[in-house]
Every structure is written in C-alpha cells, then in structure tokens.
Amino acid sequence: PVWDAVLVKALRQHLAMTQTVFAQELGVRQSTISEWETGVYEPRGASTKILTVVAEHANFPYLTNE
C-alpha cells in the first residue's frame, strides 16, 4: 500500500493508540508520526514495511496497488 497521511492516521486510530504510543510501537519519534499524519513526510523504506505488517496483524483493511 501507499502509506499516505490518511492511511497512517486511520491505522493508528484503528489500533486505538495515541501518536506517542504508536511511535513507541514503531520505534520512531512522536513527531515523525505527526509529520506522516499531516502529510509533511510520507513513510519510506523499512517504515512502510513495518506499517504493512502492523496493519496485517491488526486486520486493518487497506488497499494495495498490486
């Protein structure tokens, strides 16, 4: 999937986590989550893989471009 601002925020809300807790779970800073959710930056590389794994384990419905 393309992890844009809307999808990152939707996943976090699906997990019922604050930005701080979500950041701790992903091993990134809270400000990184905020930047992803506001569209300042998009997740790249390993972060996209981690988000995908978390989404799959949480049964989060996301669309793939494959």
MOPAC internal coordinates of N, CA, C and O (Angstrom, degrees):
PM7 1SCF
backbone

  N    0.0000 0     0.00 0     0.00 0    0    0    0
  C    1.4626 1     0.00 0     0.00 0    1    0    0
  C    1.5225 1   111.77 1     0.00 0    2    1    0
  O    1.2310 1   121.27 1   -21.91 1    3    2    1
  N    1.2979 1   115.17 1   158.09 1    3    2    1
  C    1.4640 1   120.86 1   172.54 1    5    3    2
  C    1.5205 1   106.91 1   -90.61 1    6    5    3
  O    1.2310 1   120.55 1   -66.88 1    7    6    5
  N    1.3151 1   116.55 1   113.12 1    7    6    5
  C    1.4595 1   121.30 1  -176.48 1    9    7    6
  C    1.5204 1   109.97 1   -85.45 1   10    9    7
  O    1.2310 1   121.13 1   -91.04 1   11   10    9
  N    1.3325 1   115.45 1    88.96 1   11   10    9
  C    1.4619 1   120.55 1   177.55 1   13   11   10
  C    1.5260 1   109.54 1   -94.86 1   14   13   11
  O    1.2310 1   120.74 1     1.00 1   15   14   13
  N    1.3247 1   116.19 1  -179.00 1   15   14   13
  C    1.4668 1   122.10 1  -175.60 1   17   15   14
  C    1.5300 1   111.97 1   -56.95 1   18   17   15
  O    1.2310 1   120.48 1   135.33 1   19   18   17
  N    1.3251 1   116.69 1   -44.67 1   19   18   17
  C    1.4691 1   121.26 1  -176.19 1   21   19   18
  C    1.5280 1   110.37 1   -65.65 1   22   21   19
  O    1.2310 1   120.32 1   136.99 1   23   22   21
  N    1.3256 1   116.99 1   -43.01 1   23   22   21
  C    1.4547 1   120.77 1  -176.77 1   25   23   22
  C    1.5284 1   111.68 1   -70.23 1   26   25   23
  O    1.2310 1   119.97 1   140.37 1   27   26   25
  N    1.3193 1   117.66 1   -39.63 1   27   26   25
  C    1.4697 1   120.89 1   178.33 1   29   27   26
  C    1.5337 1   109.61 1   -61.91 1   30   29   27
  O    1.2310 1   120.94 1   133.15 1   31   30   29
  N    1.3235 1   115.80 1   -46.85 1   31   30   29
  C    1.4656 1   119.36 1  -179.36 1   33   31   30
  C    1.5246 1   111.24 1   -64.99 1   34   33   31
  O    1.2310 1   120.49 1   139.97 1   35   34   33
  N    1.3151 1   116.67 1   -40.03 1   35   34   33
  C    1.4683 1   120.63 1   179.36 1   37   35   34
  C    1.5278 1   110.86 1   -63.00 1   38   37   35
  O    1.2310 1   120.14 1   139.46 1   39   38   37
  N    1.3325 1   117.35 1   -40.54 1   39   38   37
  C    1.4572 1   120.64 1   177.88 1   41   39   38
  C    1.5226 1   110.32 1   -63.68 1   42   41   39
  O    1.2310 1   120.41 1   133.58 1   43   42   41
  N    1.3107 1   116.81 1   -46.42 1   43   42   41
  C    1.4727 1   120.48 1   179.94 1   45   43   42
  C    1.5315 1   110.52 1   -59.91 1   46   45   43
  O    1.2310 1   120.48 1   136.57 1   47   46   45
  N    1.3165 1   116.70 1   -43.43 1   47   46   45
  C    1.4611 1   120.29 1  -179.96 1   49   47   46
  C    1.5316 1   111.24 1   -68.64 1   50   49   47
  O    1.2310 1   120.35 1   144.13 1   51   50   49
  N    1.3270 1   116.94 1   -35.87 1   51   50   49
  C    1.4692 1   121.37 1   176.26 1   53   51   50
  C    1.5307 1   110.03 1   -59.64 1   54   53   51
  O    1.2310 1   120.90 1   143.73 1   55   54   53
  N    1.3276 1   115.89 1   -36.27 1   55   54   53
  C    1.4619 1   121.48 1   179.79 1   57   55   54
  C    1.5297 1   112.35 1   -82.89 1   58   57   55
  O    1.2310 1   120.52 1   174.86 1   59   58   57
  N    1.3357 1   116.60 1    -5.14 1   59   58   57
  C    1.4672 1   122.75 1  -179.21 1   61   59   58
  C    1.5290 1   111.54 1    56.62 1   62   61   59
  O    1.2310 1   121.33 1  -133.76 1   63   62   61
  N    1.3315 1   115.05 1    46.24 1   63   62   61
  C    1.4604 1   120.94 1  -179.84 1   65   63   62
  C    1.5231 1   110.69 1  -116.58 1   66   65   63
  O    1.2310 1   121.50 1   -30.62 1   67   66   65
  N    1.3178 1   114.74 1   149.38 1   67   66   65
  C    1.4647 1   119.51 1   170.11 1   69   67   66
  C    1.5235 1   107.82 1   -75.51 1   70   69   67
  O    1.2310 1   120.79 1   -13.47 1   71   70   69
  N    1.3157 1   116.10 1   166.53 1   71   70   69
  C    1.4628 1   119.42 1   175.80 1   73   71   70
  C    1.5256 1   110.60 1   -58.95 1   74   73   71
  O    1.2310 1   120.46 1   141.07 1   75   74   73
  N    1.3261 1   116.73 1   -38.93 1   75   74   73
  C    1.4597 1   121.00 1  -178.16 1   77   75   74
  C    1.5232 1   111.46 1   -63.95 1   78   77   75
  O    1.2310 1   120.40 1   132.02 1   79   78   77
  N    1.3151 1   116.84 1   -47.98 1   79   78   77
  C    1.4709 1   120.68 1  -179.63 1   81   79   78
  C    1.5279 1   110.07 1   -65.96 1   82   81   79
  O    1.2310 1   120.25 1   137.02 1   83   82   81
  N    1.3176 1   117.12 1   -42.98 1   83   82   81
  C    1.4645 1   121.66 1   179.22 1   85   83   82
  C    1.5301 1   109.83 1   -59.76 1   86   85   83
  O    1.2310 1   120.79 1   136.44 1   87   86   85
  N    1.3144 1   116.09 1   -43.56 1   87   86   85
  C    1.4708 1   120.83 1   178.48 1   89   87   86
  C    1.5197 1   110.84 1   -60.90 1   90   89   87
  O    1.2310 1   120.29 1   136.03 1   91   90   89
  N    1.3242 1   117.06 1   -43.97 1   91   90   89
  C    1.4658 1   120.76 1   178.78 1   93   91   90
  C    1.5231 1   110.87 1   -61.49 1   94   93   91
  O    1.2310 1   120.51 1   138.12 1   95   94   93
  N    1.3164 1   116.63 1   -41.88 1   95   94   93
  C    1.4601 1   120.75 1   179.80 1   97   95   94
  C    1.5250 1   112.04 1   -64.39 1   98   97   95
  O    1.2310 1   120.69 1   144.55 1   99   98   97
  N    1.3366 1   116.29 1   -35.45 1   99   98   97
  C    1.4647 1   120.50 1  -178.06 1  101   99   98
  C    1.5256 1   112.66 1   -88.90 1  102  101   99
  O    1.2310 1   120.61 1   168.27 1  103  102  101
  N    1.3264 1   116.44 1   -11.73 1  103  102  101
  C    1.4574 1   119.81 1  -179.45 1  105  103  102
  C    1.5198 1   113.63 1    77.07 1  106  105  103
  O    1.2310 1   121.18 1  -148.16 1  107  106  105
  N    1.3365 1   115.34 1    31.84 1  107  106  105
  C    1.4693 1   120.49 1   176.75 1  109  107  106
  C    1.5218 1   108.84 1  -126.59 1  110  109  107
  O    1.2310 1   120.75 1    -6.28 1  111  110  109
  N    1.3293 1   116.18 1   173.72 1  111  110  109
  C    1.4658 1   120.50 1   179.03 1  113  111  110
  C    1.5298 1   110.01 1   -79.34 1  114  113  111
  O    1.2310 1   120.67 1   -26.15 1  115  114  113
  N    1.3204 1   116.33 1   153.85 1  115  114  113
  C    1.4652 1   120.86 1   177.03 1  117  115  114
  C    1.5250 1   109.73 1   -59.73 1  118  117  115
  O    1.2310 1   120.53 1   142.50 1  119  118  117
  N    1.3267 1   116.59 1   -37.50 1  119  118  117
  C    1.4673 1   119.33 1  -179.56 1  121  119  118
  C    1.5331 1   111.34 1   -63.79 1  122  121  119
  O    1.2310 1   120.41 1   150.62 1  123  122  121
  N    1.3254 1   116.83 1   -29.38 1  123  122  121
  C    1.4674 1   120.04 1   176.61 1  125  123  122
  C    1.5246 1   110.04 1   -65.42 1  126  125  123
  O    1.2310 1   120.28 1   136.15 1  127  126  125
  N    1.3325 1   117.08 1   -43.85 1  127  126  125
  C    1.4726 1   120.65 1   177.81 1  129  127  126
  C    1.5282 1   109.57 1   -60.69 1  130  129  127
  O    1.2310 1   120.48 1   135.22 1  131  130  129
  N    1.3220 1   116.68 1   -44.78 1  131  130  129
  C    1.4621 1   121.32 1   178.78 1  133  131  130
  C    1.5260 1   110.77 1   -59.25 1  134  133  131
  O    1.2310 1   120.28 1   135.72 1  135  134  133
  N    1.3256 1   117.07 1   -44.28 1  135  134  133
  C    1.4680 1   121.22 1  -179.90 1  137  135  134
  C    1.5236 1   111.12 1   -65.49 1  138  137  135
  O    1.2310 1   120.06 1   142.47 1  139  138  137
  N    1.3243 1   117.49 1   -37.53 1  139  138  137
  C    1.4674 1   120.07 1   176.13 1  141  139  138
  C    1.5167 1   110.11 1   -64.94 1  142  141  139
  O    1.2310 1   120.39 1   136.01 1  143  142  141
  N    1.3313 1   116.87 1   -43.99 1  143  142  141
  C    1.4695 1   120.76 1  -175.14 1  145  143  142
  C    1.5219 1   113.41 1   -73.05 1  146  145  143
  O    1.2310 1   119.85 1   157.68 1  147  146  145
  N    1.3071 1   117.90 1   -22.32 1  147  146  145
  C    1.4638 1   120.80 1   177.85 1  149  147  146
  C    1.5261 1   112.07 1   -97.61 1  150  149  147
  O    1.2310 1   120.70 1   177.73 1  151  150  149
  N    1.3221 1   116.26 1    -2.27 1  151  150  149
  C    1.4571 1   120.08 1   177.17 1  153  151  150
  C    1.5148 1   114.99 1    82.23 1  154  153  151
  O    1.2310 1   120.22 1  -169.78 1  155  154  153
  N    1.3289 1   117.18 1    10.22 1  155  154  153
  C    1.4659 1   119.64 1   176.92 1  157  155  154
  C    1.5222 1   109.28 1   -64.10 1  158  157  155
  O    1.2310 1   121.02 1   136.95 1  159  158  157
  N    1.3240 1   115.66 1   -43.05 1  159  158  157
  C    1.4663 1   122.72 1   176.83 1  161  159  158
  C    1.5157 1   108.25 1  -135.46 1  162  161  159
  O    1.2310 1   120.83 1   -20.04 1  163  162  161
  N    1.3370 1   116.01 1   159.96 1  163  162  161
  C    1.4584 1   121.26 1   171.70 1  165  163  162
  C    1.5178 1   108.03 1  -113.39 1  166  165  163
  O    1.2310 1   120.31 1   -32.97 1  167  166  165
  N    1.3279 1   117.01 1   147.03 1  167  166  165
  C    1.4611 1   119.22 1   176.86 1  169  167  166
  C    1.5277 1   110.15 1   -59.05 1  170  169  167
  O    1.2310 1   121.39 1   -35.36 1  171  170  169
  N    1.3422 1   114.95 1   144.64 1  171  170  169
  C    1.4654 1   120.10 1   179.28 1  173  171  170
  C    1.5175 1   109.57 1  -133.46 1  174  173  171
  O    1.2310 1   121.47 1   -17.76 1  175  174  173
  N    1.3182 1   114.79 1   162.24 1  175  174  173
  C    1.4559 1   122.01 1   171.60 1  177  175  174
  C    1.5167 1   114.35 1    52.89 1  178  177  175
  O    1.2310 1   121.41 1    54.02 1  179  178  177
  N    1.3353 1   114.90 1  -125.98 1  179  178  177
  C    1.4653 1   121.23 1  -176.22 1  181  179  178
  C    1.5292 1   111.56 1   -59.88 1  182  181  179
  O    1.2310 1   120.19 1   147.23 1  183  182  181
  N    1.3230 1   117.24 1   -32.77 1  183  182  181
  C    1.4677 1   119.94 1  -179.07 1  185  183  182
  C    1.5231 1   111.23 1   -61.57 1  186  185  183
  O    1.2310 1   120.05 1   141.19 1  187  186  185
  N    1.3182 1   117.50 1   -38.81 1  187  186  185
  C    1.4640 1   119.37 1   179.48 1  189  187  186
  C    1.5200 1   110.63 1   -67.24 1  190  189  187
  O    1.2310 1   120.48 1   141.79 1  191  190  189
  N    1.3188 1   116.70 1   -38.21 1  191  190  189
  C    1.4647 1   120.18 1   178.26 1  193  191  190
  C    1.5305 1   110.57 1   -65.06 1  194  193  191
  O    1.2310 1   120.45 1   137.16 1  195  194  193
  N    1.3256 1   116.75 1   -42.84 1  195  194  193
  C    1.4656 1   120.74 1   179.28 1  197  195  194
  C    1.5251 1   110.60 1   -63.81 1  198  197  195
  O    1.2310 1   120.20 1   136.17 1  199  198  197
  N    1.3328 1   117.23 1   -43.83 1  199  198  197
  C    1.4657 1   120.35 1   178.62 1  201  199  198
  C    1.5291 1   110.73 1   -59.79 1  202  201  199
  O    1.2310 1   120.60 1   139.29 1  203  202  201
  N    1.3229 1   116.46 1   -40.71 1  203  202  201
  C    1.4622 1   120.76 1  -179.92 1  205  203  202
  C    1.5255 1   110.77 1   -64.92 1  206  205  203
  O    1.2310 1   120.25 1   135.82 1  207  206  205
  N    1.3234 1   117.12 1   -44.18 1  207  206  205
  C    1.4700 1   120.70 1   178.72 1  209  207  206
  C    1.5268 1   110.75 1   -62.89 1  210  209  207
  O    1.2310 1   120.35 1   135.06 1  211  210  209
  N    1.3256 1   116.93 1   -44.94 1  211  210  209
  C    1.4643 1   121.31 1   178.63 1  213  211  210
  C    1.5326 1   109.71 1   -60.16 1  214  213  211
  O    1.2310 1   120.63 1   135.06 1  215  214  213
  N    1.3248 1   116.41 1   -44.94 1  215  214  213
  C    1.4679 1   120.77 1  -179.77 1  217  215  214
  C    1.5200 1   111.35 1   -60.99 1  218  217  215
  O    1.2310 1   120.31 1   137.06 1  219  218  217
  N    1.3295 1   117.01 1   -42.94 1  219  218  217
  C    1.4546 1   120.37 1  -179.71 1  221  219  218
  C    1.5260 1   111.15 1   -65.01 1  222  221  219
  O    1.2310 1   119.94 1   137.39 1  223  222  221
  N    1.3279 1   117.72 1   -42.61 1  223  222  221
  C    1.4633 1   121.26 1   179.99 1  225  223  222
  C    1.5321 1   111.78 1   -67.80 1  226  225  223
  O    1.2310 1   120.57 1   152.81 1  227  226  225
  N    1.3344 1   116.52 1   -27.19 1  227  226  225
  C    1.4601 1   120.68 1  -179.14 1  229  227  226
  C    1.5265 1   112.54 1   -91.80 1  230  229  227
  O    1.2310 1   120.52 1  -175.29 1  231  230  229
  N    1.3411 1   116.61 1     4.71 1  231  230  229
  C    1.4643 1   121.33 1  -176.08 1  233  231  230
  C    1.5278 1   111.39 1    53.85 1  234  233  231
  O    1.2310 1   121.37 1  -138.56 1  235  234  233
  N    1.3156 1   114.98 1    41.44 1  235  234  233
  C    1.4657 1   121.72 1  -179.99 1  237  235  234
  C    1.5392 1   108.20 1   -85.48 1  238  237  235
  O    1.2310 1   120.12 1   -57.50 1  239  238  237
  N    1.3315 1   117.38 1   122.50 1  239  238  237
  C    1.4613 1   119.82 1  -179.10 1  241  239  238
  C    1.5314 1   111.55 1   -77.01 1  242  241  239
  O    1.2310 1   120.82 1   -69.50 1  243  242  241
  N    1.2985 1   116.05 1   110.50 1  243  242  241
  C    1.4604 1   119.76 1   177.55 1  245  243  242
  C    1.5363 1   107.31 1  -130.27 1  246  245  243
  O    1.2310 1   121.23 1   -21.87 1  247  246  245
  N    1.2954 1   115.26 1   158.13 1  247  246  245
  C    1.4639 1   120.51 1  -178.39 1  249  247  246
  C    1.5128 1   110.15 1   -95.73 1  250  249  247
  O    1.2310 1   120.86 1   -38.90 1  251  250  249
  N    1.3135 1   115.97 1   141.10 1  251  250  249
  C    1.4553 1   119.96 1   175.63 1  253  251  250
  C    1.5235 1   108.23 1  -105.35 1  254  253  251
  O    1.2310 1   121.35 1   -24.27 1  255  254  253
  N    1.3106 1   115.02 1   155.73 1  255  254  253
  C    1.4636 1   120.32 1   178.45 1  257  255  254
  C    1.5182 1   110.75 1   -99.50 1  258  257  255
  O    1.2310 1   120.34 1  -164.62 1  259  258  257
  N    1.3034 1   116.96 1    15.38 1  259  258  257
  C    1.4631 1   120.36 1  -176.69 1  261  259  258
  C    1.5067 1   110.47 1   -93.59 1  262  261  259
  O    1.2310 1   120.10 1   180.00 1  263  262  261

